[in-house]
Amino acid sequence: MPTCAKAGSRVPRSACLPIASHPSTERPAVNAPSSEYTAPDPATWPGVRNGGTQAVPRTAAVSIACVHEPPCPAAADPDRDAARLVAHCPEQGWARLCNGVFRFDDTGELLPDGEIIAPHRPTLALVEPLSGKPEGEPRVERAGALVVGTYLRSLRRERDLLLRHSAEALKCSTSVVARIESGRLLPASRDVARLLRRYGFPADGEQADLLAALARGNTASASLAFDEERGWIGRLKACESMATSIVTYSAWGLPALVHSPEYAAHWWRNSALPNTPGSAGIADRALPVDHDKDLIVLLEESVLMRACDAREVMAGQLAHLITMIEHSGTTLRIVPMAKSVPPPRGTLIELCLGSRVLHVEESIGAMYATGQESRKLHGLIEDALRNSLSEAESLAFLREARKSCGGI
């Protein structure tokens, strides 16, 4: 069962994926959707598999209103796949995008007007350079490639650009850019430099080389990538901003996503971390009080008992967290020390990036994980959730901790 499904009714099941849904080279492809299918009741819209075939709902040609900023591409646009994911059912192999397009595991698509797009892309998370697939390239999901791709997608969307704008900069198709952004294609350093220039960054060959090297991987395992170089916090923030749902687990401090500006400045001013931006850049990583993400904050009990040396700052931080819980999709779960749950190394973060799951261990840098390594970290989160207090008990514990710091 997915993490988000266990954390309370506030978090929809579709917001996060079970780790078992990671891409697999053994997944059989399904046939193209059948145009003769009679639409079921809307409550059962997910497609069904039967003997290797996939039935899909018939959709009406309706106008789909997008509420995102920047707006998602329309279903008729060439880069329609870049629209945000609004629903996903990995068990039945379909996902619905904001523009009304249904996308299936075999890469077939069903448009809002009923048009069927036959499967047209590889289903494996195959990582390859623009110049072609090198001999012996492993068919694995590279953590570094997913991080760099997500970072580049974040930069593009911040500037209200579509895939075709990036494709023009690289002189390639939009599908190539989409594969880079999804971590399925390794970009060369020169391609990263072209994208950075298109996004308004100065020509910085060193930064392009850094990103290209991170995408290739810098550890013995392709499913792990460590980032502590200049800008690592900005890249982590980009991954968090692209996530539809997030779970954090910490036993050493409050996670950066819920920091108040005062607490962020105080915490990072007293930390000896390398390559960190100024206090304004640190505070900018925190989510707004009324954010629209599904956020689960798992804290070991000791975190709230360990007040910083400025009690008024800690009291303000706890009040800030209470406000987030009351005004957004933030859920707090306290893990009692008596349960002896293994703590994570630093702050553990689980990010649901559409149909992908990325785990991050944040300490003196960011260690990213996918694949089997990601599954191990997911197990830590599941263990903490099973042994945590209820939402009501956790909120009551938080209010008491605030009072002990001098809060009202």
N, C-alpha and C positions, 0 to 999 in steps of 0.2 A: 504494500500500500504506500502511496506517495507520502512524503513528509507532510505536505500541506494538508492532506486529508485528515491527519491525526491531530492536528494542532487546534482544532475548534471549528465551529460552524462558520466563523467569519471568513475563512479562506476557502474559496471554491476549489473543487478537486481538479478542475481543468487548469488551474493556475500553475501547477508544477507537475513534473513527470516523475514516474518511478525510475530509479536508477536502471532497472532492467530494460528500459526502453532505449538505451544507448544503441547506436547503429551497430549492426552485426553483419559480418560477411556471409552468414549462413541464412539470412532472411530470404525466403523465396519471393520473387516478384509476383505481382498479381496482374490479372488481365485488365485490359482497358475497361472503364466503366460501361455498363450496358445502358443504351438509350431507351430500351423498352421497359425499363423498370417503372412501376407505379409507385408514386410517392407515398410513404407511410405517414402515420400521424406525426406532426412536428415534434412531439416529445421523443420520438424514436428516430430522429434524423440521422444519427451516426450510421455510416454505411455498414453493411453486414457481409461477412465472408461466408461462402457456401461452396465447398468443393473447388476452391481456388478462384472463384469469381468474386467480384465486389459489386454490390448493389449500392446505388447512391440515390439521394433524394432529387426530385425534379424541382428546380427553383424557378421562381417567377422573375420576369424582367422588371425589377423594381429599382428605385433609386436608393443607393446606399449612402447614408450620411455619415461622414467621418468626423469624429470629435477630437482627433489627435492634432498636435502641433509639432512639426509641420504635418500637413495633411498627407495621408497615405495615397499612393498612386491608385488611380481608378482601375477597375477590372479590365478595361479596354486598353490600358497602357502596356507597353512592352515590358516594363519592370513591375508588373502587378505583384510578383512574388515578394517584393520588398515591403508590402503592406504589413501592418502589425498583426500578430496572432491574437485572436479573440476567443477561440475555443479549440480544444485538442482532445482527441480520444485515441491514444496510442494502441489500445487493445484492438480497435477496429480499423486502424490505419488511416485516419482522416484528420484534417485540421481545417478550420475555417478562418479566413483572413478578414480584416476589417472591411475590405472592399466587396465582400460577399462571395469571394472565390473559395471553393472547396479544393483542397490540395490533398493528394493521397500518397501513401508510402511508395508506390511505384512511380511517383512523379507525374502521374496523370492529374488533370484538373477539370473541374466543372465550373463554368462561368455562370453568373447570375441569370443570363438570358437562356440558359439551358445548353449552350455550346459545350462540347466535350473536347478537351485537349488530350491527345493520346500521350502515354508516357514518353518523355523526351530528354530525360537526364539520367545519369548513373545514380543508383540508389546508395552506393557505398560511399563512406566518408573517405574517399581516396585523395590523398594529398599529393599534388604534383606541381612543378613550376610551370610558368607560362610557356617555356620553350618545349614542353612535352614531358611525359612521364619517364623518369630515368629508370634504367633497368634495375630491378630488385627493390623498387620503392615499396616500403611496407604499407599495407592497407590498414592503417590505424588512425585514430583521431588524435592529432597532435594538439596538446594543450596550448603551446605557444602560438600555433597558427590560429586557433580559435580566439585567443586573447587579442592578437594583432588585428585580425579581421573584425572583431567586435569594436575595437578602438577606432579603426578606420570608418566603420559604419556610423559610429557615434559622431565623428567629426563631420561626415557628410550630412547627416540629418540636422546637426546643429546649424548648418548653413543653408538649410532648406533646399538641398540639391537632390536630384533623382539619380538613379543608377546610370541613366544615359549620359549625364554630365560627367560622371567619373569615367565612363567608357570612352567618351570623346577624348579625355586627357590621356588615356592609355592606348587609344586607337584600337579598341577591341570591342567585343560584344558585351551587352549588359549581363549575359549569363556568366562571363568570365569574372566580372566585378562581383557578382552575387556569390560566386564560389570563393573568391578571395575573402569576402566579408563573412562568410560562413565557416571559414577555416579549412575549406576543402581544397584550396589551391595555394601553393606557396608563392608569394610575390618576390620577384628579384628586387634588390636594393634600388635600382633605377626606377622601377615601377612604383615603389613606395614614395620615392622622391617626387615623382610626377603627381601623385595623388596629394601629397602634402602641399605642393605648390598650388594645386587646384583649389585646395581648401584654405588658401591664404597664408600658409606658413612660409617663412623665408627659406631659400634654398639651403638646406642643411644636410649635407651628405652624411655627417656623423649620425644624426638622428635616424635617417633612412637606413643606414647600415645596422644600427642598433635594433630597429624594428624587424628588419629582414632576418637578422641572426636570432632574435627571440622567436620568430615564427618557425624557424628551422628546428629550434630546441637547443637547450644548453645543459641538459642532464643526460644521464645514461639511459633514461626511459623517455620515449617520445610522449608518453602520457603525463609527464611532469615538465614544468618550465618554471624557473626561478627568475624573478625580476626585482632587482634592487638598483638599477641604473637610473640616471636622471629622468625624471618624469614618471616613475613607477606608480606614484599615488594617483596621478592623472589618468593613467591607463586603467588602474583598478576602479577609479570613479566612473570611467566610461563603461566598463563592464557592468557595474552596478546600475548605471542609468539605463542600460539596454535590457535589464532583467525585468520580467513581468512579475516575478515573486522572488523573495529573498528570505533565507533563514540564516541568522547569525547565532553563534554559540561562543561564549567567552567566560573564562574563569579568572581573568586578570584585570579587566576594566570594561567600562561601557563601550560598546562598539561605536565607531565614528559615524555611522549612519544616523544615530540618535543624539549626537552631541549638540548641546546648546553652544552658541558662539563663545560664551565666556568659558565654559568647560573645555571646549576644543583648544582655545588659546592657552589655557592653564596647563592642560594635559600635555600638549605637544611642546610647550616651552620647557617642560621639565623632562622631555624624552630626548635621548641621544640617538635618534634614527638618522640614517644617511639619506642624502638627496631628497629632503623634504622641502616643500614650498613654504612661504611665509604663513603666518597665522590666518590671513584671509583665505589663502588657498586651501588650508586645512579645514576651516569652517565651511567652505563652499561644498565640501564633500557630503555634509549632512543633508538628509532629506528634509523637505519643508514639513511643517507640522501637519498640514492637510494633504500630504502626498497621496497618490492614487495607487501605490503598489501594495501587494500583500506581503507584509513584513512580520516575521516571527523573530522575537528577540529571546534567546535562551541565555539566562545568566545563572552562574553558580551563586548560591546564597552569599558567599563571602564577598562578592563584588559590591553588594549594597551595604555590607557591614564595614567596608574599608573606605571610610570617608577620606577625601583628599585633605591636604593641610589647610585649605581655604573652605571652611564649613559652609559659608554663604554661597560659594560657587557650587558645591555639591548639592546643597538644598535647591538651588535654582535648576541644576541639571535634572534632578529627580522630578521636580515640578514640570519641567519641559517634557520629560518622558511620559508623565501622566497625561499631559495635554495631547500628546501624539496618540496615545491609546484611546482617548475619548473622541478624537476628531479625525481619525484616519483608520486604515486597515492594519494598524499595528497591534500585534498580540504579544504579551509578555508571559513567559513561563519561567518560574524560578526552580532551579535544581538544588534540592537540599544537600548539604555536605554529608549528612548522615547516610545518604544513598550510595556514597562512594563511587559515583559515576566518573570514569576516566575523563579528565579535562583535556581540551584540545591544546595544541601548541600555538600559543597566541590567540588570535581571534579566528575562528573557523566560519567561513561564509559559503553558503550554498546558493548559487545563482541559476535560475531557470531562464535560459535564453531561447525562447521559442520552444523548439523541440530538442534542444540540447541542454545538458546539465554541466555546469562548471563549478568546481570547488576551489576555494582559496584559503590558504593558511597565511594569515597576515601577522608578521612580527617585525623583524628588521628589514623586511621586504615582503614580497608576495610570492608564495609558492602555489602555482596553479596546477590543477589535476583534472584529468578526464579518465575515461575507461575504468580499468580495474582499480587504479589508485583512487578514483573518485568514489567508487563503490565502498571502499574501506572507510573513507571519511563520512559518507552518508550513514554508515553503521553507527558512528559516534553520535551523530545527531539523533538517530532513531532511539538509541539507548538513553540519551538525555531526555527526550520527549516522554518516553515510557515512565521515567522516574521523576518527572517534574510535577510541581503543584498545578492545580487547575488555574484557569485564567482568573477567576474571582479570588482565589487564595493568593495568587501571585500579585495581583493589584493591591490587595490588602497589605501584603508584606512590603510592597513598594511605598505605600502611604506611611506605614510605620517607620520605615527607614528615613523618609523625608522629615518626619517629626523629630527623629533623633538627631538630625542635622540642624535643627532650629527652624525648620519650615513650619508653616501653619497647616 
